Amino acid sequence: QVHVVESGGGLVQPGGSLRLSCVVSGITFRLIDLAWYRQAPGKQRELVAGVTSGGVTNYADSVKGRFTISRDNDKKMVYLQMNSLKSDDTAVYYCKCGRVYWGQGTQVTVSS
């Protein structure tokens, strides 16, 4: 059984930073593509950043230069370092493992 669990969300002021973490179990982690998505109130879920099993990364235009996705195959974890946060980044952030496995989400609120 696959488990995907996010952590690290919270309240941060504009311009601040947060680091999200996601731990995965029950799957051959090193062979799986991973991604972070987010969903703001009243909006569709959108891709924020992805990293392939080979380490190739991609980012939404809105976060390029501010967010960094990384993975640790030994620890079976994927991270999202978020810098220069804006109010528009406020959303529930979800970790996606492979094509079908999702975490429960972690809330990120950017507000003064």
BAGUDREN-380798 format. One record per atom (N, C-alpha, C, CB): residue number from 1; residue in one letter; atom name; y, x, z. Coordinates in nm, 2 decimals, always signed. Glycine has a CB too. Layout:
BEGIN
 resi resn name     yy     xx     zz
  NUM    a   CA      Y      X      Z
...
# end
This chain:
BEGIN
 resi resn name     yy     xx     zz
    1    q    N  -0.12  +0.08  +0.00
    1    q   CA  +0.00  +0.00  +0.00
    1    q    C  +0.12  +0.09  +0.00
    1    q   CB  +0.00  -0.10  +0.12
    2    v    N  +0.22  +0.06  -0.09
    2    v   CA  +0.34  +0.14  -0.10
    2    v    C  +0.45  +0.08  -0.01
    2    v   CB  +0.39  +0.13  -0.25
    3    h    N  +0.51  +0.17  +0.06
    3    h   CA  +0.62  +0.14  +0.15
    3    h    C  +0.75  +0.22  +0.11
    3    h   CB  +0.59  +0.16  +0.30
    4    v    N  +0.86  +0.15  +0.10
    4    v   CA  +0.99  +0.22  +0.06
    4    v    C  +1.09  +0.18  +0.16
    4    v   CB  +1.03  +0.17  -0.09
    5    v    N  +1.14  +0.27  +0.24
    5    v   CA  +1.23  +0.24  +0.35
    5    v    C  +1.36  +0.32  +0.34
    5    v   CB  +1.17  +0.27  +0.48
    6    e    N  +1.48  +0.25  +0.33
    6    e   CA  +1.61  +0.32  +0.32
    6    e    C  +1.67  +0.33  +0.46
    6    e   CB  +1.70  +0.24  +0.22
    7    s    N  +1.76  +0.42  +0.47
    7    s   CA  +1.84  +0.44  +0.59
    7    s    C  +1.97  +0.51  +0.56
    7    s   CB  +1.76  +0.52  +0.70
    8    g    N  +2.06  +0.51  +0.65
    8    g   CA  +2.18  +0.59  +0.63
    8    g    C  +2.31  +0.51  +0.60
    8    g   CB  +2.16  +0.69  +0.53
    9    g    N  +2.30  +0.38  +0.58
    9    g   CA  +2.41  +0.30  +0.55
    9    g    C  +2.50  +0.29  +0.67
    9    g   CB  +2.37  +0.16  +0.50
   10    g    N  +2.62  +0.23  +0.65
   10    g   CA  +2.71  +0.20  +0.76
   10    g    C  +2.85  +0.17  +0.71
   10    g   CB  +2.71  +0.32  +0.85
   11    l    N  +2.94  +0.18  +0.81
   11    l   CA  +3.09  +0.16  +0.78
   11    l    C  +3.16  +0.29  +0.77
   11    l   CB  +3.15  +0.07  +0.89
   12    v    N  +3.23  +0.31  +0.66
   12    v   CA  +3.31  +0.43  +0.64
   12    v    C  +3.44  +0.40  +0.58
   12    v   CB  +3.23  +0.53  +0.55
   13    q    N  +3.54  +0.49  +0.61
   13    q   CA  +3.67  +0.47  +0.56
   13    q    C  +3.68  +0.51  +0.41
   13    q   CB  +3.78  +0.54  +0.64
   14    p    N  +3.77  +0.46  +0.34
   14    p   CA  +3.79  +0.51  +0.20
   14    p    C  +3.82  +0.66  +0.20
   14    p   CB  +3.91  +0.44  +0.13
   15    g    N  +3.75  +0.73  +0.11
   15    g   CA  +3.76  +0.87  +0.10
   15    g    C  +3.66  +0.94  +0.18
   15    g   CB  +3.90  +0.91  +0.15
   16    g    N  +3.58  +0.87  +0.26
   16    g   CA  +3.48  +0.93  +0.34
   16    g    C  +3.35  +0.95  +0.27
   16    g   CB  +3.45  +0.84  +0.46
   17    s    N  +3.25  +0.99  +0.34
   17    s   CA  +3.11  +1.03  +0.28
   17    s    C  +3.00  +0.96  +0.36
   17    s   CB  +3.09  +1.18  +0.27
   18    l    N  +2.89  +0.94  +0.29
   18    l   CA  +2.77  +0.89  +0.36
   18    l    C  +2.65  +0.95  +0.28
   18    l   CB  +2.76  +0.74  +0.36
   19    r    N  +2.54  +0.97  +0.35
   19    r   CA  +2.42  +1.01  +0.28
   19    r    C  +2.31  +0.91  +0.31
   19    r   CB  +2.38  +1.15  +0.33
   20    l    N  +2.26  +0.85  +0.20
   20    l   CA  +2.15  +0.76  +0.22
   20    l    C  +2.02  +0.83  +0.20
   20    l   CB  +2.16  +0.64  +0.11
   21    s    N  +1.92  +0.79  +0.27
   21    s   CA  +1.78  +0.84  +0.26
   21    s    C  +1.68  +0.74  +0.23
   21    s   CB  +1.75  +0.92  +0.39
   22    c    N  +1.58  +0.77  +0.16
   22    c   CA  +1.47  +0.68  +0.13
   22    c    C  +1.34  +0.75  +0.14
   22    c   CB  +1.49  +0.61  -0.01
   23    v    N  +1.25  +0.70  +0.23
   23    v   CA  +1.12  +0.76  +0.24
   23    v    C  +1.01  +0.67  +0.18
   23    v   CB  +1.09  +0.79  +0.39
   24    v    N  +0.92  +0.73  +0.11
   24    v   CA  +0.82  +0.65  +0.03
   24    v    C  +0.68  +0.70  +0.08
   24    v   CB  +0.84  +0.68  -0.12
   25    s    N  +0.59  +0.60  +0.09
   25    s   CA  +0.45  +0.63  +0.13
   25    s    C  +0.36  +0.55  +0.05
   25    s   CB  +0.43  +0.61  +0.28
   26    g    N  +0.24  +0.59  +0.03
   26    g   CA  +0.14  +0.51  -0.03
   26    g    C  +0.13  +0.53  -0.18
   26    g   CB  +0.16  +0.37  -0.01
   27    i    N  +0.19  +0.64  -0.23
   27    i   CA  +0.20  +0.66  -0.38
   27    i    C  +0.21  +0.81  -0.40
   27    i   CB  +0.31  +0.58  -0.45
   28    t    N  +0.16  +0.86  -0.52
   28    t   CA  +0.18  +1.00  -0.56
   28    t    C  +0.32  +1.02  -0.59
   28    t   CB  +0.08  +1.04  -0.68
   29    f    N  +0.40  +1.06  -0.49
   29    f   CA  +0.54  +1.07  -0.50
   29    f    C  +0.59  +1.15  -0.61
   29    f   CB  +0.60  +1.11  -0.37
   30    r    N  +0.53  +1.27  -0.63
   30    r   CA  +0.59  +1.37  -0.72
   30    r    C  +0.58  +1.32  -0.87
   30    r   CB  +0.51  +1.50  -0.71
   31    l    N  +0.50  +1.22  -0.89
   31    l   CA  +0.48  +1.17  -1.03
   31    l    C  +0.57  +1.06  -1.07
   31    l   CB  +0.33  +1.14  -1.05
   32    i    N  +0.65  +1.01  -0.97
   32    i   CA  +0.72  +0.89  -0.98
   32    i    C  +0.87  +0.91  -1.01
   32    i   CB  +0.70  +0.80  -0.86
   33    d    N  +0.93  +0.83  -1.10
   33    d   CA  +1.07  +0.83  -1.11
   33    d    C  +1.13  +0.74  -1.00
   33    d   CB  +1.11  +0.77  -1.25
   34    l    N  +1.25  +0.78  -0.96
   34    l   CA  +1.32  +0.72  -0.84
   34    l    C  +1.46  +0.68  -0.88
   34    l   CB  +1.31  +0.81  -0.72
   35    a    N  +1.51  +0.58  -0.81
   35    a   CA  +1.65  +0.54  -0.84
   35    a    C  +1.71  +0.47  -0.72
   35    a   CB  +1.66  +0.45  -0.96
   36    w    N  +1.84  +0.48  -0.72
   36    w   CA  +1.92  +0.40  -0.63
   36    w    C  +2.00  +0.29  -0.71
   36    w   CB  +2.02  +0.49  -0.55
   37    y    N  +1.99  +0.17  -0.66
   37    y   CA  +2.06  +0.06  -0.71
   37    y    C  +2.16  +0.00  -0.60
   37    y   CB  +1.97  -0.05  -0.77
   38    r    N  +2.25  -0.08  -0.64
   38    r   CA  +2.33  -0.15  -0.54
   38    r    C  +2.37  -0.29  -0.59
   38    r   CB  +2.46  -0.07  -0.51
   39    q    N  +2.40  -0.37  -0.49
   39    q   CA  +2.43  -0.51  -0.53
   39    q    C  +2.55  -0.55  -0.43
   39    q   CB  +2.31  -0.61  -0.51
   40    a    N  +2.66  -0.58  -0.49
   40    a   CA  +2.78  -0.63  -0.42
   40    a    C  +2.77  -0.78  -0.41
   40    a   CB  +2.91  -0.58  -0.48
   41    p    N  +2.84  -0.84  -0.32
   41    p   CA  +2.84  -0.99  -0.31
   41    p    C  +2.89  -1.05  -0.44
   41    p   CB  +2.93  -1.03  -0.19
   42    g    N  +2.81  -1.15  -0.49
   42    g   CA  +2.85  -1.22  -0.61
   42    g    C  +2.83  -1.14  -0.74
   42    g   CB  +2.99  -1.26  -0.60
   43    k    N  +2.77  -1.03  -0.73
   43    k   CA  +2.75  -0.94  -0.85
   43    k    C  +2.60  -0.92  -0.87
   43    k   CB  +2.83  -0.81  -0.84
   44    q    N  +2.57  -0.88  -0.99
   44    q   CA  +2.43  -0.84  -1.02
   44    q    C  +2.40  -0.70  -0.97
   44    q   CB  +2.40  -0.85  -1.17
   45    r    N  +2.27  -0.68  -0.94
   45    r   CA  +2.22  -0.55  -0.90
   45    r    C  +2.24  -0.45  -1.01
   45    r   CB  +2.07  -0.55  -0.85
   46    e    N  +2.29  -0.33  -0.98
   46    e   CA  +2.32  -0.23  -1.09
   46    e    C  +2.26  -0.10  -1.05
   46    e   CB  +2.47  -0.23  -1.11
   47    l    N  +2.23  -0.02  -1.15
   47    l   CA  +2.18  +0.11  -1.13
   47    l    C  +2.30  +0.20  -1.09
   47    l   CB  +2.11  +0.17  -1.26
   48    v    N  +2.28  +0.28  -0.98
   48    v   CA  +2.37  +0.38  -0.94
   48    v    C  +2.34  +0.52  -0.99
   48    v   CB  +2.39  +0.38  -0.78
   49    a    N  +2.21  +0.56  -0.96
   49    a   CA  +2.17  +0.69  -1.00
   49    a    C  +2.02  +0.69  -1.01
   49    a   CB  +2.22  +0.80  -0.90
   50    g    N  +1.96  +0.78  -1.09
   50    g   CA  +1.82  +0.79  -1.10
   50    g    C  +1.78  +0.94  -1.11
   50    g   CB  +1.77  +0.72  -1.22
   51    v    N  +1.66  +0.97  -1.08
   51    v   CA  +1.60  +1.10  -1.09
   51    v    C  +1.46  +1.09  -1.13
   51    v   CB  +1.61  +1.19  -0.96
   52    t    N  +1.42  +1.16  -1.24
   52    t   CA  +1.29  +1.15  -1.29
   52    t    C  +1.19  +1.24  -1.21
   52    t   CB  +1.28  +1.19  -1.44
   53    s    N  +1.07  +1.22  -1.24
   53    s   CA  +0.97  +1.31  -1.18
   53    s    C  +0.99  +1.45  -1.21
   53    s   CB  +0.82  +1.27  -1.22
   54    g    N  +1.05  +1.48  -1.32
   54    g   CA  +1.08  +1.62  -1.36
   54    g    C  +1.22  +1.67  -1.31
   54    g   CB  +1.08  +1.63  -1.51
   55    g    N  +1.29  +1.58  -1.24
   55    g   CA  +1.42  +1.63  -1.18
   55    g    C  +1.54  +1.60  -1.27
   55    g   CB  +1.41  +1.77  -1.15
   56    v    N  +1.52  +1.53  -1.37
   56    v   CA  +1.64  +1.49  -1.46
   56    v    C  +1.71  +1.38  -1.39
   56    v   CB  +1.60  +1.46  -1.60
   57    t    N  +1.85  +1.39  -1.38
   57    t   CA  +1.93  +1.29  -1.31
   57    t    C  +2.02  +1.21  -1.41
   57    t   CB  +2.01  +1.35  -1.20
   58    n    N  +2.05  +1.09  -1.37
   58    n   CA  +2.15  +1.02  -1.45
   58    n    C  +2.23  +0.93  -1.35
   58    n   CB  +2.08  +0.93  -1.56
   59    y    N  +2.35  +0.90  -1.39
   59    y   CA  +2.45  +0.83  -1.30
   59    y    C  +2.52  +0.72  -1.37
   59    y   CB  +2.54  +0.93  -1.24
   60    a    N  +2.56  +0.62  -1.30
   60    a   CA  +2.65  +0.52  -1.35
   60    a    C  +2.79  +0.59  -1.37
   60    a   CB  +2.66  +0.40  -1.26
   61    d    N  +2.86  +0.55  -1.47
   61    d   CA  +2.99  +0.61  -1.49
   61    d    C  +3.08  +0.60  -1.37
   61    d   CB  +3.06  +0.54  -1.61
   62    s    N  +3.07  +0.49  -1.30
   62    s   CA  +3.16  +0.46  -1.19
   62    s    C  +3.14  +0.56  -1.07
   62    s   CB  +3.14  +0.32  -1.14
   63    v    N  +3.03  +0.63  -1.07
   63    v   CA  +3.00  +0.72  -0.95
   63    v    C  +2.99  +0.86  -0.99
   63    v   CB  +2.87  +0.68  -0.88
   64    k    N  +2.99  +0.89  -1.12
   64    k   CA  +2.98  +1.03  -1.17
   64    k    C  +3.09  +1.12  -1.10
   64    k   CB  +3.00  +1.04  -1.32
   65    g    N  +3.04  +1.24  -1.06
   65    g   CA  +3.14  +1.33  -0.99
   65    g    C  +3.16  +1.30  -0.84
   65    g   CB  +3.27  +1.32  -1.06
   66    r    N  +3.11  +1.18  -0.80
   66    r   CA  +3.12  +1.15  -0.66
   66    r    C  +2.99  +1.14  -0.58
   66    r   CB  +3.20  +1.02  -0.64
   67    f    N  +2.89  +1.09  -0.65
   67    f   CA  +2.76  +1.07  -0.59
   67    f    C  +2.66  +1.18  -0.65
   67    f   CB  +2.71  +0.93  -0.62
   68    t    N  +2.56  +1.21  -0.57
   68    t   CA  +2.46  +1.31  -0.61
   68    t    C  +2.32  +1.25  -0.56
   68    t   CB  +2.48  +1.45  -0.56
   69    i    N  +2.23  +1.24  -0.65
   69    i   CA  +2.09  +1.20  -0.62
   69    i    C  +2.01  +1.32  -0.61
   69    i   CB  +2.04  +1.09  -0.71
   70    s    N  +1.91  +1.33  -0.52
   70    s   CA  +1.82  +1.44  -0.51
   70    s    C  +1.69  +1.39  -0.45
   70    s   CB  +1.88  +1.56  -0.42
   71    r    N  +1.59  +1.47  -0.47
   71    r   CA  +1.45  +1.43  -0.42
   71    r    C  +1.39  +1.55  -0.35
   71    r   CB  +1.37  +1.38  -0.53
   72    d    N  +1.30  +1.52  -0.26
   72    d   CA  +1.22  +1.63  -0.19
   72    d    C  +1.08  +1.58  -0.20
   72    d   CB  +1.27  +1.65  -0.04
   73    n    N  +1.00  +1.64  -0.29
   73    n   CA  +0.87  +1.59  -0.31
   73    n    C  +0.78  +1.62  -0.19
   73    n   CB  +0.81  +1.66  -0.44
   74    d    N  +0.80  +1.73  -0.12
   74    d   CA  +0.72  +1.76  +0.00
   74    d    C  +0.74  +1.66  +0.11
   74    d   CB  +0.76  +1.90  +0.05
   75    k    N  +0.86  +1.61  +0.13
   75    k   CA  +0.89  +1.51  +0.23
   75    k    C  +0.87  +1.37  +0.18
   75    k   CB  +1.03  +1.53  +0.29
   76    k    N  +0.86  +1.35  +0.05
   76    k   CA  +0.85  +1.22  -0.01
   76    k    C  +0.97  +1.14  +0.01
   76    k   CB  +0.72  +1.15  +0.04
   77    m    N  +1.08  +1.21  -0.01
   77    m   CA  +1.21  +1.14  +0.02
   77    m    C  +1.31  +1.16  -0.10
   77    m   CB  +1.28  +1.20  +0.14
   78    v    N  +1.39  +1.06  -0.12
   78    v   CA  +1.50  +1.07  -0.21
   78    v    C  +1.63  +1.04  -0.14
   78    v   CB  +1.48  +0.97  -0.33
   79    y    N  +1.74  +1.11  -0.18
   79    y   CA  +1.87  +1.10  -0.11
   79    y    C  +1.98  +1.06  -0.21
   79    y   CB  +1.90  +1.23  -0.05
   80    l    N  +2.08  +1.00  -0.15
   80    l   CA  +2.20  +0.97  -0.23
   80    l    C  +2.32  +1.02  -0.15
   80    l   CB  +2.21  +0.82  -0.27
   81    q    N  +2.38  +1.13  -0.19
   81    q   CA  +2.50  +1.18  -0.12
   81    q    C  +2.62  +1.11  -0.19
   81    q   CB  +2.51  +1.33  -0.13
   82    m    N  +2.70  +1.04  -0.11
   82    m   CA  +2.81  +0.97  -0.16
   82    m    C  +2.94  +1.02  -0.10
   82    m   CB  +2.80  +0.82  -0.13
   83    n    N  +3.03  +1.07  -0.19
   83    n   CA  +3.15  +1.13  -0.14
   83    n    C  +3.27  +1.05  -0.21
   83    n   CB  +3.16  +1.28  -0.18
   84    s    N  +3.39  +1.07  -0.15
   84    s   CA  +3.51  +1.00  -0.20
   84    s    C  +3.48  +0.85  -0.22
   84    s   CB  +3.55  +1.06  -0.33
   85    l    N  +3.43  +0.79  -0.12
   85    l   CA  +3.39  +0.65  -0.13
   85    l    C  +3.52  +0.56  -0.14
   85    l   CB  +3.31  +0.61  +0.00
   86    k    N  +3.50  +0.46  -0.22
   86    k   CA  +3.60  +0.36  -0.25
   86    k    C  +3.55  +0.22  -0.20
   86    k   CB  +3.64  +0.36  -0.40
   87    s    N  +3.65  +0.13  -0.18
   87    s   CA  +3.61  +0.00  -0.14
   87    s    C  +3.52  -0.07  -0.24
   87    s   CB  +3.74  -0.09  -0.12
   88    d    N  +3.53  -0.03  -0.37
   88    d   CA  +3.44  -0.09  -0.47
   88    d    C  +3.29  -0.04  -0.46
   88    d   CB  +3.49  -0.05  -0.61
   89    d    N  +3.27  +0.06  -0.37
   89    d   CA  +3.13  +0.10  -0.35
   89    d    C  +3.06  +0.02  -0.24
   89    d   CB  +3.14  +0.25  -0.30
   90    t    N  +3.13  -0.07  -0.18
   90    t   CA  +3.07  -0.16  -0.08
   90    t    C  +2.97  -0.25  -0.14
   90    t   CB  +3.18  -0.25  -0.01
   91    a    N  +2.84  -0.24  -0.09
   91    a   CA  +2.73  -0.31  -0.14
   91    a    C  +2.61  -0.28  -0.06
   91    a   CB  +2.70  -0.26  -0.29
   92    v    N  +2.50  -0.36  -0.09
   92    v   CA  +2.37  -0.32  -0.03
   92    v    C  +2.31  -0.22  -0.13
   92    v   CB  +2.28  -0.45  -0.01
   93    y    N  +2.26  -0.11  -0.08
   93    y   CA  +2.20  -0.01  -0.16
   93    y    C  +2.05  -0.01  -0.15
   93    y   CB  +2.26  +0.13  -0.13
   94    y    N  +1.98  -0.01  -0.26
   94    y   CA  +1.84  -0.02  -0.27
   94    y    C  +1.78  +0.10  -0.33
   94    y   CB  +1.79  -0.15  -0.34
   95    c    N  +1.67  +0.14  -0.28
   95    c   CA  +1.59  +0.25  -0.33
   95    c    C  +1.47  +0.19  -0.42
   95    c   CB  +1.53  +0.35  -0.22
   96    k    N  +1.46  +0.24  -0.54
   96    k   CA  +1.35  +0.19  -0.63
   96    k    C  +1.26  +0.30  -0.66
   96    k   CB  +1.41  +0.13  -0.76
   97    c    N  +1.13  +0.28  -0.64
   97    c   CA  +1.02  +0.38  -0.66
   97    c    C  +0.94  +0.33  -0.77
   97    c   CB  +0.94  +0.40  -0.53
   98    g    N  +0.94  +0.41  -0.88
   98    g   CA  +0.86  +0.37  -1.00
   98    g    C  +0.92  +0.25  -1.06
   98    g   CB  +0.72  +0.34  -0.96
   99    r    N  +0.84  +0.16  -1.12
   99    r   CA  +0.89  +0.04  -1.19
   99    r    C  +0.90  -0.08  -1.10
   99    r   CB  +0.81  +0.01  -1.31
  100    v    N  +0.83  -0.09  -0.99
  100    v   CA  +0.82  -0.22  -0.92
  100    v    C  +0.84  -0.21  -0.77
  100    v   CB  +0.69  -0.28  -0.95
  101    y    N  +0.85  -0.10  -0.72
  101    y   CA  +0.86  -0.09  -0.57
  101    y    C  +1.00  -0.07  -0.52
  101    y   CB  +0.77  +0.02  -0.52
  102    w    N  +1.04  -0.16  -0.43
  102    w   CA  +1.18  -0.16  -0.38
  102    w    C  +1.18  -0.16  -0.23
  102    w   CB  +1.26  -0.29  -0.43
  103    g    N  +1.29  -0.09  -0.18
  103    g   CA  +1.31  -0.10  -0.03
  103    g    C  +1.38  -0.23  +0.00
  103    g   CB  +1.38  +0.02  +0.02
  104    q    N  +1.41  -0.24  +0.13
  104    q   CA  +1.47  -0.36  +0.18
  104    q    C  +1.62  -0.36  +0.17
  104    q   CB  +1.43  -0.39  +0.33
  105    g    N  +1.68  -0.24  +0.15
  105    g   CA  +1.82  -0.22  +0.13
  105    g    C  +1.89  -0.18  +0.25
  105    g   CB  +1.88  -0.35  +0.08
  106    t    N  +2.00  -0.11  +0.24
  106    t   CA  +2.08  -0.06  +0.35
  106    t    C  +2.23  -0.09  +0.31
  106    t   CB  +2.06  +0.09  +0.38
  107    q    N  +2.30  -0.15  +0.40
  107    q   CA  +2.44  -0.19  +0.38
  107    q    C  +2.54  -0.07  +0.39
  107    q   CB  +2.48  -0.30  +0.48
  108    v    N  +2.62  -0.06  +0.29
  108    v   CA  +2.73  +0.04  +0.29
  108    v    C  +2.86  -0.04  +0.28
  108    v   CB  +2.72  +0.14  +0.17
  109    t    N  +2.95  -0.02  +0.37
  109    t   CA  +3.08  -0.09  +0.37
  109    t    C  +3.19  +0.01  +0.38
  109    t   CB  +3.09  -0.19  +0.49
  110    v    N  +3.28  +0.01  +0.28
  110    v   CA  +3.39  +0.11  +0.27
  110    v    C  +3.52  +0.03  +0.30
  110    v   CB  +3.40  +0.18  +0.13
  111    s    N  +3.57  +0.05  +0.42
  111    s   CA  +3.69  -0.02  +0.46
  111    s    C  +3.77  +0.05  +0.56
  111    s   CB  +3.65  -0.16  +0.51
  112    s    N  +3.90  +0.03  +0.56
  112    s   CA  +3.98  +0.09  +0.66
  112    s    C  +4.00  +0.00  +0.78
  112    s   CB  +4.12  +0.13  +0.60
# end
